[in-house]
Amino acid sequence: MSEHIFYRAGYKYQLAEDFIIKVDIFPQQNIDMEFIGLSLDGWLTVRSGYAWDGPSGPVVDTSRNMRASLAHDAIYQLLRCEHIPAQQKDVADRLFEKICIADGTDEFTAQMFYLGLKLGGKPATEPRNKKPTLKAPWK
């Protein structure tokens, strides 16, 4: 029997099946993390079991922004882990906007989402803001 569990907090959703989408990010080498992969030719794979928190800030979680939040959170995680350069943040933010529009969000609202990410998203891409591993019980 294990004395402790180790976990991360702050997630609301867990992916039930793999999600694959073409993105405009082309790494120097294939990236293969436990739950995220990114190929040289820009195929982002988010694997079953990946946990994320949905859209951030004042944005309400709806079917029109859930795919966007998943892809965006996965790319931001690649940024935090320094697997892709910080300059790719805007590509991630534009992808959020593009997927929202494809999923039924009106263009004005999607543009406001993009501007919110552009202005306020940078801290979520920084390595110092990785979710900490917690331990229970604390003793």
Backbone as CSV, one residue per row, in Angstrom:
resi,resn,N_x,N_y,N_z,CA_x,CA_y,CA_z,C_x,C_y,C_z
1,MET,0.846,-1.185,0.000,0.000,0.000,0.000,0.890,1.247,0.000
2,SER,0.557,2.222,-0.822,1.308,3.476,-0.876,0.915,4.378,0.281
3,GLU,1.897,5.070,0.839,1.649,5.991,1.941,1.047,7.306,1.478
4,HIS,1.327,7.707,0.237,0.913,9.020,-0.250,0.370,8.912,-1.673
5,ILE,-0.361,9.927,-2.047,-0.709,10.115,-3.450,-0.073,11.421,-3.894
6,PHE,0.246,11.499,-5.150,0.792,12.715,-5.738,-0.135,13.102,-6.887
7,TYR,-0.557,14.370,-6.910,-1.566,14.792,-7.879,-1.388,16.266,-8.224
8,ARG,-2.102,16.711,-9.234,-2.136,18.123,-9.602,-3.581,18.583,-9.551
9,ALA,-3.813,19.778,-9.051,-5.160,20.332,-8.924,-5.420,21.338,-10.033
10,GLY,-6.663,21.774,-10.158,-7.004,22.855,-11.063,-7.579,22.414,-12.394
11,TYR,-7.964,21.164,-12.524,-8.529,20.683,-13.782,-10.013,20.401,-13.622
12,LYS,-10.776,20.589,-14.712,-12.208,20.326,-14.690,-12.603,19.186,-15.617
13,TYR,-11.829,18.975,-16.675,-12.212,18.024,-17.703,-11.094,17.017,-17.949
14,GLN,-11.492,15.836,-18.410,-10.519,14.819,-18.793,-10.962,14.238,-20.130
15,LEU,-10.046,14.241,-21.091,-10.332,13.785,-22.444,-10.604,12.279,-22.453
16,ALA,-11.704,11.866,-23.091,-12.102,10.459,-23.123,-11.556,9.723,-24.346
17,GLU,-11.191,10.460,-25.403,-10.614,9.866,-26.607,-9.529,10.796,-27.128
18,ASP,-8.589,10.252,-27.884,-7.554,11.091,-28.484,-8.175,12.169,-29.360
19,PHE,-7.542,13.339,-29.387,-7.960,14.464,-30.220,-6.761,14.844,-31.084
20,ILE,-6.964,14.907,-32.397,-5.876,15.216,-33.323,-6.306,16.383,-34.205
21,ILE,-5.414,17.370,-34.337,-5.721,18.552,-35.142,-4.431,19.079,-35.775
22,LYS,-4.546,19.614,-36.978,-3.409,20.226,-37.676,-3.253,21.645,-37.161
23,VAL,-2.027,22.006,-36.783,-1.740,23.350,-36.291,-0.579,23.929,-37.092
24,ASP,-0.387,25.225,-36.989,0.695,25.901,-37.699,1.935,26.059,-36.823
25,ILE,2.267,25.006,-36.114,3.471,24.974,-35.284,4.269,23.756,-35.720
26,PHE,5.520,23.992,-36.073,6.360,22.934,-36.619,7.640,22.846,-35.793
27,PRO,7.677,21.916,-34.838,8.847,21.824,-33.953,10.091,21.334,-34.693
28,GLN,11.240,21.561,-34.096,12.519,21.111,-34.651,12.615,19.582,-34.657
29,GLN,11.934,18.962,-33.687,11.884,17.503,-33.615,10.517,17.106,-33.089
30,ASN,10.126,15.860,-33.339,8.844,15.387,-32.826,8.822,15.534,-31.307
31,ILE,7.685,15.954,-30.786,7.494,16.079,-29.342,6.551,14.959,-28.922
32,ASP,6.943,14.227,-27.904,6.129,13.110,-27.447,6.124,13.087,-25.919
33,MET,5.168,13.808,-25.348,4.981,13.812,-23.898,3.942,12.735,-23.557
34,GLU,3.684,12.537,-22.289,2.740,11.500,-21.882,1.360,11.698,-22.514
35,PHE,0.860,12.926,-22.527,-0.494,13.180,-23.023,-0.548,14.079,-24.256
36,ILE,0.588,14.595,-24.704,0.609,15.526,-25.838,1.716,15.128,-26.797
37,GLY,1.380,15.130,-28.081,2.388,14.924,-29.114,2.255,16.008,-30.163
38,LEU,3.365,16.407,-30.749,3.358,17.370,-31.850,4.397,16.908,-32.861
39,SER,3.940,16.629,-34.083,4.830,16.105,-35.111,5.521,17.233,-35.863
40,LEU,6.572,16.873,-36.575,7.327,17.845,-37.369,6.446,18.588,-38.365
41,ASP,5.409,17.910,-38.859,4.530,18.535,-39.853,3.278,19.178,-39.246
42,GLY,3.275,19.395,-37.923,2.229,20.190,-37.289,0.980,19.454,-36.858
43,TRP,1.028,18.151,-36.705,-0.130,17.428,-36.180,-0.027,17.364,-34.663
44,LEU,-0.998,18.019,-33.997,-1.077,18.011,-32.539,-1.984,16.859,-32.127
45,THR,-1.464,15.995,-31.266,-2.256,14.894,-30.717,-2.369,15.099,-29.217
46,VAL,-3.601,15.193,-28.739,-3.851,15.258,-27.308,-4.488,13.916,-26.958
47,ARG,-3.831,13.184,-26.083,-4.220,11.799,-25.836,-5.292,11.665,-24.752
48,SER,-6.044,10.594,-24.899,-7.066,10.235,-23.912,-6.454,10.275,-22.511
49,GLY,-7.184,10.868,-21.582,-6.709,11.006,-20.204,-6.175,12.389,-19.898
50,TYR,-5.898,13.204,-20.945,-5.394,14.563,-20.729,-6.432,15.358,-19.936
51,ALA,-5.978,16.105,-18.951,-6.869,16.927,-18.128,-6.595,18.400,-18.404
52,TRP,-7.668,19.194,-18.484,-7.523,20.634,-18.714,-8.676,21.348,-18.031
53,ASP,-8.589,22.679,-17.974,-9.569,23.441,-17.193,-10.605,24.177,-18.028
54,GLY,-10.659,23.909,-19.330,-11.636,24.609,-20.173,-11.192,26.043,-20.400
55,PRO,-12.051,26.861,-20.997,-11.704,28.261,-21.235,-11.450,29.000,-19.926
56,SER,-10.523,29.942,-19.970,-10.134,30.672,-18.761,-10.840,32.015,-18.653
57,GLY,-10.687,32.629,-17.495,-11.203,33.972,-17.265,-12.713,34.003,-17.210
58,PRO,-13.293,35.080,-17.759,-14.743,35.225,-17.687,-15.481,34.414,-18.752
59,VAL,-14.759,33.661,-19.578,-15.390,32.912,-20.665,-16.149,31.714,-20.097
60,VAL,-17.405,31.575,-20.504,-18.241,30.465,-20.063,-17.931,29.250,-20.929
61,ASP,-17.797,28.089,-20.303,-17.541,26.852,-21.030,-18.789,26.456,-21.819
62,THR,-18.646,26.331,-23.150,-19.755,25.894,-24.000,-19.216,24.932,-25.055
63,SER,-20.113,24.301,-25.776,-19.691,23.402,-26.854,-18.984,24.169,-27.966
64,ARG,-19.150,25.492,-28.012,-18.524,26.301,-29.064,-17.082,26.707,-28.742
65,ASN,-16.608,26.395,-27.526,-15.216,26.753,-27.204,-14.422,25.633,-26.517
66,MET,-15.009,24.461,-26.366,-14.311,23.385,-25.665,-13.151,22.807,-26.483
67,ARG,-13.344,22.570,-27.784,-12.231,22.074,-28.610,-11.104,23.089,-28.629
68,ALA,-11.474,24.353,-28.761,-10.464,25.419,-28.781,-9.685,25.448,-27.472
69,SER,-10.385,25.324,-26.354,-9.692,25.372,-25.055,-8.771,24.167,-24.886
70,LEU,-9.177,23.017,-25.386,-8.335,21.821,-25.287,-7.037,21.993,-26.074
71,ALA,-7.161,22.347,-27.352,-5.964,22.524,-28.190,-5.076,23.631,-27.624
72,HIS,-5.695,24.732,-27.212,-4.958,25.880,-26.679,-4.219,25.512,-25.399
73,ASP,-4.887,24.811,-24.481,-4.229,24.416,-23.236,-3.061,23.476,-23.506
74,ALA,-3.230,22.558,-24.446,-2.139,21.628,-24.766,-0.934,22.388,-25.325
75,ILE,-1.177,23.348,-26.218,-0.066,24.116,-26.786,0.586,24.991,-25.717
76,TYR,-0.211,25.606,-24.861,0.371,26.387,-23.770,1.230,25.493,-22.863
77,GLN,0.813,24.233,-22.667,1.628,23.327,-21.870,2.959,23.061,-22.571
78,LEU,2.936,22.910,-23.891,4.194,22.744,-24.638,5.081,23.980,-24.476
79,LEU,4.470,25.155,-24.433,5.224,26.391,-24.203,5.818,26.406,-22.795
80,ARG,5.008,26.087,-21.774,5.495,26.075,-20.381,6.646,25.094,-20.196
81,CYS,6.560,23.967,-20.888,7.604,22.935,-20.779,8.783,23.222,-21.696
82,GLU,8.716,24.336,-22.410,9.785,24.803,-23.301,10.108,23.814,-24.427
83,HIS,9.066,23.114,-24.897,9.224,22.232,-26.048,9.095,23.001,-27.357
84,ILE,8.424,24.139,-27.299,8.314,25.024,-28.462,8.651,26.440,-28.008
85,PRO,9.147,27.286,-28.936,9.569,28.636,-28.545,8.392,29.546,-28.162
86,ALA,8.692,30.485,-27.288,7.690,31.432,-26.783,6.993,32.207,-27.895
87,GLN,7.658,32.373,-29.031,7.068,33.107,-30.151,5.835,32.395,-30.717
88,GLN,5.618,31.138,-30.360,4.465,30.391,-30.861,3.179,30.704,-30.091
89,LYS,3.264,31.533,-29.063,2.078,31.879,-28.282,0.986,32.467,-29.157
90,ASP,1.342,33.384,-30.053,0.315,34.005,-30.884,-0.346,32.992,-31.820
91,VAL,0.422,32.017,-32.284,-0.161,30.957,-33.124,-1.213,30.196,-32.322
92,ALA,-0.909,29.904,-31.058,-1.866,29.218,-30.185,-3.111,30.067,-29.961
93,ASP,-2.918,31.362,-29.727,-4.053,32.257,-29.487,-4.935,32.390,-30.733
94,ARG,-4.316,32.474,-31.904,-5.082,32.544,-33.169,-5.811,31.228,-33.423
95,LEU,-5.196,30.115,-33.051,-5.854,28.823,-33.217,-7.118,28.762,-32.370
96,PHE,-7.054,29.273,-31.152,-8.244,29.323,-30.291,-9.364,30.053,-31.019
97,GLU,-9.047,31.218,-31.557,-10.033,32.026,-32.287,-10.594,31.235,-33.477
98,LYS,-9.738,30.628,-34.263,-10.134,29.898,-35.468,-11.058,28.715,-35.143
99,ILE,-10.688,27.938,-34.120,-11.521,26.789,-33.755,-12.872,27.252,-33.210
100,CYS,-12.877,28.317,-32.422,-14.148,28.842,-31.900,-15.093,29.205,-33.046
101,ILE,-14.575,29.885,-34.051,-15.397,30.265,-35.205,-15.910,29.015,-35.915
102,ALA,-15.034,28.041,-36.135,-15.440,26.793,-36.800,-16.525,26.064,-36.009
103,ASP,-16.515,26.230,-34.680,-17.473,25.537,-33.825,-18.709,26.360,-33.487
104,GLY,-18.887,27.515,-34.158,-20.131,28.260,-34.027,-20.086,29.542,-33.239
105,THR,-18.930,29.946,-32.748,-18.817,31.236,-32.065,-18.804,32.335,-33.127
106,ASP,-19.531,33.417,-32.896,-19.520,34.505,-33.877,-18.133,35.151,-33.914
107,GLU,-17.802,35.756,-35.050,-16.453,36.288,-35.263,-16.076,37.374,-34.264
108,PHE,-17.019,38.243,-33.902,-16.716,39.304,-32.945,-16.308,38.703,-31.589
109,THR,-17.088,37.756,-31.101,-16.789,37.131,-29.808,-15.452,36.398,-29.868
110,ALA,-15.212,35.674,-30.957,-13.937,34.956,-31.116,-12.770,35.937,-31.122
111,GLN,-12.954,37.094,-31.756,-11.901,38.121,-31.774,-11.658,38.652,-30.362
112,MET,-12.709,38.817,-29.579,-12.553,39.263,-28.184,-11.803,38.205,-27.369
113,PHE,-12.116,36.924,-27.607,-11.371,35.848,-26.939,-9.887,35.960,-27.286
114,TYR,-9.599,36.144,-28.573,-8.208,36.257,-29.019,-7.508,37.430,-28.315
115,LEU,-8.164,38.588,-28.287,-7.549,39.761,-27.655,-7.298,39.519,-26.161
116,GLY,-8.228,38.833,-25.498,-8.038,38.503,-24.090,-6.822,37.607,-23.888
117,LEU,-6.656,36.619,-24.767,-5.492,35.732,-24.684,-4.209,36.487,-25.001
118,LYS,-4.275,37.338,-26.018,-3.099,38.112,-26.429,-2.619,39.006,-25.287
119,LEU,-3.570,39.643,-24.607,-3.221,40.578,-23.536,-2.928,39.892,-22.197
120,GLY,-3.629,38.808,-21.900,-3.510,38.237,-20.564,-2.959,36.832,-20.469
121,GLY,-2.665,36.200,-21.595,-2.277,34.793,-21.570,-0.822,34.484,-21.287
122,LYS,0.054,35.462,-21.419,1.492,35.187,-21.323,1.911,34.453,-20.048
123,PRO,1.418,34.837,-18.864,1.857,34.114,-17.659,1.590,32.603,-17.724
124,ALA,0.525,32.200,-18.401,0.196,30.772,-18.478,1.156,29.998,-19.369
125,THR,2.003,30.695,-20.128,2.968,30.025,-21.000,4.351,29.911,-20.355
126,GLU,4.532,30.536,-19.217,5.865,30.609,-18.612,6.172,29.382,-17.762
127,PRO,7.394,28.846,-17.889,7.781,27.641,-17.151,7.547,27.728,-15.646
128,ARG,7.687,28.905,-15.065,7.505,29.037,-13.608,6.057,28.786,-13.185
129,ASN,5.133,28.746,-14.143,3.724,28.552,-13.819,3.219,27.146,-14.111
130,LYS,4.130,26.165,-14.142,3.697,24.771,-14.252,2.885,24.436,-13.015
131,LYS,1.889,23.584,-13.174,1.095,23.182,-12.014,1.963,22.338,-11.089
132,PRO,2.002,22.684,-9.812,2.851,21.930,-8.888,2.263,20.550,-8.593
133,THR,3.129,19.629,-8.259,2.685,18.314,-7.800,2.414,18.425,-6.308
134,LEU,1.234,18.002,-5.901,0.814,18.049,-4.499,0.889,16.642,-3.902
135,LYS,0.932,16.582,-2.587,1.057,15.307,-1.895,-0.006,15.214,-0.810
136,ALA,-0.597,14.039,-0.665,-1.555,13.809,0.411,-1.308,12.412,0.976
137,PRO,-1.381,12.196,2.269,-1.442,13.248,3.269,-0.127,14.013,3.347
138,TRP,-0.177,15.174,3.998,0.975,16.071,4.042,2.102,15.581,4.942
139,LYS,1.802,14.678,5.824,2.832,14.240,6.794,3.897,13.388,6.166
